[in-house]
């Protein structure tokens, strides 16, 4: 990918050629059709977190071929992520709000990518907590539609220390 190829249909648009995007696409223009597909997959992931739904999460990711790295901590399989991360978070946090906004994304053939911002908030042990950061996702087209193959998120260490969960 060249420096100006940040998003499908936005190669150099608005004087950004060679510069990194400054924020979510939706803050500056409408999403292209491919970007809308990418955002809808990310929205399903966020909704699964809010609804604490493993079943909905399995519609956002590829359960048989999923991995994630969150601020340096990996889960290499869906089962590892589900059992040792996702279910723990779902049990630890209440009143969850999860927002993901696409910064850049593209679909080509059966693979795609997303760069996004995220903000998650809720209560842990009765205390209000919030975390914001950046993420990347690799998407894959499956027989069931576009799904997340891999996620990588990061947040400032100072935010992670105050979360109280995993």
Buried (B, 14 or more C-beta within 10 A) or exposed (E): EEEBEBBBEBEBEEEBBEEEBEEBBEEEEEBBEBBEBBBBBBBBBBBBBBBBBBEBBBBBBBBEEBBBBBBEEEBEBBEBBBEEBBEEBBEBBEEBEBBBBBBBBBBEEEEBBBBBBBBBBBBBEEEEBEBEBEBBBBBBBEEEEBBBBBBBBBBEEEBBEEBEBE
